[in-house]
Amino acid sequence: MKKLLLIGAAALFLAGCQSDSQRDRALVGGGLGAATGAAIGAATGNGVGGALVGAAIGGAGGAIVGSATTPKNCTAYDQYGRPYAVSCP
């Protein structure tokens, strides 16, 4: 039970990190997914095999979701050539 609480607390702390880099978001998502998948796989009682499978599936899923949800930052220029941020189409 203590391990599950520790993993949950670490996931909450890492979830607070925000990055606009697609690679960074994929790495964080993969790490969180792998940790969560390993915890769930171990909790099912299938031993090390379940934890490894859960970590692999969670890591791949987290990396895909983290990469796909990266916000897109677009830049536009005013009439004087000064850049400013706009929402992407």
KENU-274632 format. One record per residue: residue number from 0; residue in three letters; x, y, z of N, C-alpha, C, O in turn. Coordinates in Angstrom, 3 decimals. Example, Ala and Ser with C-alpha at 12.3 -4.5 7.8 and 13.67 -1.06 7.14 Angstrom:
<nodes>
[node 0; 'ALA'; [13.190; -5.690; 7.800]; [12.300; -4.500; 7.800]; [13.200; -3.300; 7.800]; [14.236; -3.319; 8.465]]
[node 1; 'SER'; [12.850; -2.250; 7.080]; [13.670; -1.060; 7.140]; [12.900; 0.030; 7.870]; [13.409; 1.138; 8.039]]
</nodes>
This chain:
<nodes>
[node 0; 'MET'; [0.821; -1.187; 0.000]; [0.000; 0.000; 0.000]; [0.872; 1.260; 0.000]; [0.545; 2.254; -0.648]]
[node 1; 'LYS'; [1.980; 1.200; 0.734]; [2.871; 2.361; 0.781]; [3.479; 2.640; -0.587]; [3.655; 3.793; -0.982]]
[node 2; 'LYS'; [3.802; 1.553; -1.312]; [4.379; 1.733; -2.641]; [3.389; 2.408; -3.576]; [3.759; 3.281; -4.361]]
[node 3; 'LEU'; [2.129; 2.002; -3.488]; [1.106; 2.585; -4.351]; [0.914; 4.071; -4.047]; [0.750; 4.872; -4.968]]
[node 4; 'LEU'; [0.931; 4.441; -2.788]; [0.816; 5.853; -2.417]; [2.025; 6.648; -2.901]; [1.883; 7.778; -3.368]]
[node 5; 'LEU'; [3.214; 6.058; -2.789]; [4.425; 6.732; -3.251]; [4.400; 6.937; -4.764]; [4.777; 8.002; -5.254]]
[node 6; 'ILE'; [3.964; 5.941; -5.489]; [3.862; 6.051; -6.940]; [2.821; 7.094; -7.324]; [3.034; 7.874; -8.252]]
[node 7; 'GLY'; [1.699; 7.110; -6.617]; [0.663; 8.105; -6.899]; [1.147; 9.523; -6.638]; [0.865; 10.433; -7.417]]
[node 8; 'ALA'; [1.877; 9.714; -5.540]; [2.407; 11.043; -5.221]; [3.431; 11.480; -6.268]; [3.434; 12.637; -6.688]]
[node 9; 'ALA'; [4.292; 10.565; -6.689]; [5.285; 10.903; -7.712]; [4.602; 11.252; -9.035]; [5.037; 12.164; -9.737]]
[node 10; 'ALA'; [3.541; 10.533; -9.373]; [2.814; 10.826; -10.605]; [2.175; 12.206; -10.557]; [2.172; 12.927; -11.554]]
[node 11; 'LEU'; [1.635; 12.575; -9.398]; [1.035; 13.907; -9.278]; [2.080; 15.009; -9.409]; [1.834; 16.031; -10.049]]
[node 12; 'PHE'; [3.239; 14.802; -8.807]; [4.295; 15.806; -8.911]; [4.785; 15.937; -10.353]; [5.010; 17.047; -10.835]]
[node 13; 'LEU'; [4.948; 14.819; -11.035]; [5.410; 14.868; -12.420]; [4.347; 15.414; -13.364]; [4.670; 16.025; -14.383]]
[node 14; 'ALA'; [3.086; 15.195; -13.026]; [2.013; 15.702; -13.878]; [1.962; 17.222; -13.852]; [1.441; 17.839; -14.781]]
[node 15; 'GLY'; [2.493; 17.828; -12.804]; [2.520; 19.276; -12.717]; [3.553; 19.903; -13.630]; [3.509; 21.112; -13.860]]
[node 16; 'CYS'; [4.474; 19.126; -14.154]; [5.484; 19.644; -15.068]; [4.854; 19.840; -16.441]; [4.198; 18.943; -16.970]]
[node 17; 'GLN'; [5.055; 20.994; -16.994]; [4.507; 21.264; -18.316]; [5.633; 21.663; -19.248]; [6.502; 22.458; -18.888]]
[node 18; 'SER'; [5.612; 21.119; -20.417]; [6.624; 21.426; -21.403]; [5.959; 21.560; -22.758]; [4.987; 20.866; -23.055]]
[node 19; 'ASP'; [6.485; 22.453; -23.575]; [5.958; 22.612; -24.918]; [6.712; 21.762; -25.927]; [6.341; 21.718; -27.100]]
[node 20; 'SER'; [7.764; 21.087; -25.489]; [8.548; 20.257; -26.388]; [7.868; 18.903; -26.561]; [7.502; 18.253; -25.582]]
[node 21; 'GLN'; [7.703; 18.487; -27.802]; [7.048; 17.218; -28.087]; [7.853; 16.050; -27.517]; [7.276; 15.089; -27.008]]
[node 22; 'ARG'; [9.184; 16.129; -27.601]; [10.024; 15.060; -27.079]; [9.917; 14.975; -25.552]; [9.815; 13.881; -24.996]]
[node 23; 'ASP'; [9.940; 16.129; -24.875]; [9.829; 16.133; -23.421]; [8.496; 15.556; -22.965]; [8.450; 14.768; -22.021]]
[node 24; 'ARG'; [7.418; 15.942; -23.629]; [6.096; 15.444; -23.253]; [5.985; 13.940; -23.511]; [5.332; 13.231; -22.744]]
[node 25; 'ALA'; [6.608; 13.452; -24.569]; [6.586; 12.014; -24.849]; [7.363; 11.249; -23.777]; [6.934; 10.180; -23.345]]
[node 26; 'LEU'; [8.506; 11.794; -23.347]; [9.294; 11.127; -22.314]; [8.572; 11.094; -20.976]; [8.550; 10.063; -20.304]]
[node 27; 'VAL'; [7.981; 12.220; -20.586]; [7.258; 12.264; -19.316]; [6.035; 11.360; -19.380]; [5.757; 10.620; -18.436]]
[node 28; 'GLY'; [5.306; 11.416; -20.484]; [4.135; 10.546; -20.638]; [4.511; 9.077; -20.620]; [3.813; 8.261; -20.017]]
[node 29; 'GLY'; [5.607; 8.736; -21.276]; [6.070; 7.351; -21.277]; [6.493; 6.894; -19.897]; [6.202; 5.767; -19.495]]
[node 30; 'GLY'; [7.178; 7.761; -19.169]; [7.599; 7.408; -17.808]; [6.429; 7.216; -16.871]; [6.385; 6.250; -16.109]]
[node 31; 'LEU'; [5.476; 8.141; -16.924]; [4.293; 8.006; -16.076]; [3.471; 6.782; -16.462]; [2.976; 6.065; -15.592]]
[node 32; 'GLY'; [3.327; 6.544; -17.746]; [2.578; 5.374; -18.202]; [3.243; 4.081; -17.801]; [2.568; 3.133; -17.398]]
[node 33; 'ALA'; [4.575; 4.025; -17.906]; [5.300; 2.816; -17.518]; [5.189; 2.558; -16.022]; [4.993; 1.418; -15.602]]
[node 34; 'ALA'; [5.311; 3.609; -15.215]; [5.199; 3.438; -13.767]; [3.797; 2.991; -13.372]; [3.633; 2.101; -12.537]]
[node 35; 'THR'; [2.802; 3.604; -13.968]; [1.423; 3.239; -13.657]; [1.124; 1.820; -14.137]; [0.508; 1.034; -13.417]]
[node 36; 'GLY'; [1.558; 1.498; -15.344]; [1.333; 0.151; -15.871]; [2.024; -0.916; -15.049]; [1.466; -1.992; -14.834]]
[node 37; 'ALA'; [3.234; -0.633; -14.584]; [3.952; -1.597; -13.749]; [3.244; -1.784; -12.418]; [3.151; -2.906; -11.921]]
[node 38; 'ALA'; [2.748; -0.709; -11.837]; [2.038; -0.809; -10.564]; [0.754; -1.606; -10.710]; [0.433; -2.439; -9.863]]
[node 39; 'ILE'; [0.021; -1.350; -11.786]; [-1.220; -2.088; -12.012]; [-0.926; -3.551; -12.330]; [-1.616; -4.447; -11.842]]
[node 40; 'GLY'; [0.101; -3.794; -13.152]; [0.470; -5.176; -13.478]; [0.920; -5.952; -12.255]; [0.609; -7.135; -12.124]]
[node 41; 'ALA'; [1.646; -5.303; -11.360]; [2.083; -5.976; -10.139]; [0.915; -6.202; -9.182]; [0.880; -7.199; -8.461]]
[node 42; 'ALA'; [-0.032; -5.277; -9.180]; [-1.177; -5.393; -8.272]; [-2.132; -6.497; -8.686]; [-2.909; -6.970; -7.856]]
[node 43; 'THR'; [-2.102; -6.926; -9.949]; [-2.998; -7.995; -10.383]; [-2.569; -9.352; -9.858]; [-3.338; -10.311; -9.924]]
[node 44; 'GLY'; [-1.365; -9.449; -9.342]; [-0.908; -10.700; -8.749]; [-0.241; -11.635; -9.728]; [-0.032; -12.803; -9.399]]
[node 45; 'ASN'; [0.099; -11.178; -10.910]; [0.744; -12.026; -11.901]; [2.262; -12.005; -11.790]; [2.949; -12.554; -12.651]]
[node 46; 'GLY'; [2.785; -11.395; -10.768]; [4.224; -11.369; -10.548]; [4.951; -10.407; -11.454]; [4.403; -9.392; -11.886]]
[node 47; 'VAL'; [6.196; -10.743; -11.736]; [7.058; -9.872; -12.517]; [6.577; -9.757; -13.963]; [6.687; -8.691; -14.568]]
[node 48; 'GLY'; [6.059; -10.821; -14.507]; [5.592; -10.803; -15.904]; [4.495; -9.775; -16.115]; [4.523; -9.028; -17.093]]
[node 49; 'GLY'; [3.526; -9.728; -15.202]; [2.443; -8.755; -15.311]; [2.952; -7.331; -15.194]; [2.475; -6.436; -15.893]]
[node 50; 'ALA'; [3.923; -7.117; -14.310]; [4.493; -5.783; -14.132]; [5.245; -5.348; -15.384]; [5.150; -4.191; -15.794]]
[node 51; 'LEU'; [5.994; -6.269; -15.998]; [6.735; -5.927; -17.210]; [5.807; -5.630; -18.384]; [6.036; -4.688; -19.142]]
[node 52; 'VAL'; [4.772; -6.429; -18.529]; [3.812; -6.192; -19.608]; [3.080; -4.879; -19.381]; [2.890; -4.100; -20.315]]
[node 53; 'GLY'; [2.668; -4.633; -18.142]; [1.990; -3.373; -17.826]; [2.880; -2.176; -18.076]; [2.415; -1.157; -18.586]]
[node 54; 'ALA'; [4.163; -2.281; -17.723]; [5.099; -1.183; -17.944]; [5.295; -0.929; -19.427]; [5.361; 0.227; -19.847]]
[node 55; 'ALA'; [5.388; -1.981; -20.231]; [5.582; -1.810; -21.676]; [4.358; -1.163; -22.329]; [4.490; -0.229; -23.120]]
[node 56; 'ILE'; [3.180; -1.661; -21.994]; [1.958; -1.106; -22.582]; [1.727; 0.321; -22.092]; [1.392; 1.200; -22.886]]
[node 57; 'GLY'; [1.901; 0.556; -20.796]; [1.708; 1.896; -20.249]; [2.721; 2.893; -20.784]; [2.380; 4.043; -21.060]]
[node 58; 'GLY'; [3.965; 2.456; -20.930]; [4.999; 3.340; -21.462]; [4.731; 3.744; -22.895]; [4.876; 4.914; -23.251]]
[node 59; 'ALA'; [4.343; 2.787; -23.720]; [4.048; 3.097; -25.125]; [2.827; 4.006; -25.235]; [2.835; 4.980; -25.987]]
[node 60; 'GLY'; [1.790; 3.683; -24.487]; [0.580; 4.510; -24.529]; [0.833; 5.914; -24.017]; [0.358; 6.885; -24.606]]
[node 61; 'GLY'; [1.576; 6.033; -22.926]; [1.876; 7.355; -22.372]; [2.717; 8.198; -23.312]; [2.501; 9.404; -23.424]]
[node 62; 'ALA'; [3.670; 7.582; -23.986]; [4.509; 8.317; -24.938]; [3.691; 8.814; -26.123]; [3.886; 9.939; -26.583]]
[node 63; 'ILE'; [2.789; 7.994; -26.613]; [1.951; 8.390; -27.746]; [1.030; 9.540; -27.352]; [0.914; 10.527; -28.079]]
[node 64; 'VAL'; [0.375; 9.411; -26.198]; [-0.543; 10.462; -25.755]; [0.218; 11.747; -25.435]; [-0.238; 12.835; -25.790]]
[node 65; 'GLY'; [1.367; 11.640; -24.772]; [2.156; 12.822; -24.447]; [2.614; 13.566; -25.680]; [2.588; 14.797; -25.714]]
[node 66; 'SER'; [3.028; 12.836; -26.682]; [3.488; 13.451; -27.923]; [2.335; 14.083; -28.694]; [2.481; 15.166; -29.261]]
[node 67; 'ALA'; [1.199; 13.410; -28.713]; [0.060; 13.899; -29.501]; [-0.607; 15.116; -28.874]; [-1.255; 15.890; -29.580]]
[node 68; 'THR'; [-0.465; 15.299; -27.581]; [-1.149; 16.412; -26.915]; [-0.265; 17.635; -26.737]; [-0.616; 18.538; -25.977]]
[node 69; 'THR'; [0.865; 17.685; -27.413]; [1.744; 18.852; -27.328]; [1.047; 20.058; -27.939]; [0.596; 19.997; -29.083]]
[node 70; 'PRO'; [0.952; 21.163; -27.184]; [0.305; 22.339; -27.753]; [1.120; 22.916; -28.902]; [2.351; 22.913; -28.876]]
[node 71; 'LYS'; [0.437; 23.390; -29.871]; [1.105; 23.972; -31.031]; [1.175; 25.484; -30.832]; [0.156; 26.130; -30.586]]
[node 72; 'ASN'; [2.345; 26.029; -30.935]; [2.551; 27.461; -30.762]; [2.825; 28.097; -32.113]; [3.812; 27.772; -32.773]]
[node 73; 'CYS'; [1.955; 28.999; -32.519]; [2.129; 29.692; -33.783]; [2.522; 31.142; -33.516]; [2.156; 31.724; -32.496]]
[node 74; 'THR'; [3.256; 31.696; -34.432]; [3.710; 33.079; -34.318]; [3.214; 33.863; -35.518]; [3.323; 33.424; -36.664]]
[node 75; 'ALA'; [2.669; 35.031; -35.227]; [2.255; 35.951; -36.287]; [3.051; 37.246; -36.111]; [3.677; 37.464; -35.074]]
[node 76; 'TYR'; [3.020; 38.088; -37.120]; [3.774; 39.331; -37.068]; [2.841; 40.504; -37.330]; [1.994; 40.454; -38.222]]
[node 77; 'ASP'; [3.007; 41.550; -36.547]; [2.181; 42.732; -36.768]; [2.754; 43.560; -37.928]; [3.732; 43.169; -38.566]]
[node 78; 'GLN'; [2.131; 44.695; -38.178]; [2.533; 45.507; -39.330]; [3.939; 46.079; -39.216]; [4.511; 46.535; -40.206]]
[node 79; 'TYR'; [4.503; 46.054; -37.989]; [5.861; 46.564; -37.783]; [6.895; 45.442; -37.722]; [8.075; 45.694; -37.478]]
[node 80; 'GLY'; [6.446; 44.191; -37.946]; [7.362; 43.060; -37.954]; [7.638; 42.467; -36.579]; [8.532; 41.634; -36.436]]
[node 81; 'ARG'; [6.876; 42.888; -35.557]; [7.058; 42.336; -34.213]; [6.268; 41.037; -34.084]; [5.086; 40.992; -34.425]]
[node 82; 'PRO'; [6.918; 39.976; -33.591]; [6.221; 38.703; -33.448]; [5.304; 38.702; -32.222]; [5.585; 39.343; -31.210]]
[node 83; 'TYR'; [4.200; 37.961; -32.346]; [3.318; 37.720; -31.204]; [2.670; 36.351; -31.365]; [2.520; 35.847; -32.478]]
[node 84; 'ALA'; [2.290; 35.761; -30.243]; [1.732; 34.402; -30.245]; [0.254; 34.443; -30.593]; [-0.488; 35.313; -30.137]]
[node 85; 'VAL'; [-0.158; 33.482; -31.412]; [-1.558; 33.331; -31.785]; [-1.908; 31.855; -31.688]; [-1.029; 30.993; -31.690]]
[node 86; 'SER'; [-3.215; 31.576; -31.603]; [-3.627; 30.178; -31.596]; [-3.521; 29.626; -33.011]; [-3.825; 30.313; -33.987]]
[node 87; 'CYS'; [-3.092; 28.397; -33.102]; [-2.887; 27.779; -34.414]; [-4.227; 27.347; -35.011]; [-5.144; 26.962; -34.286]]
[node 88; 'PRO'; [-4.327; 27.413; -36.305]; [-5.577; 26.981; -36.966]; [-5.751; 25.482; -36.919]; [-6.744; 24.960; -37.426]]
</nodes>
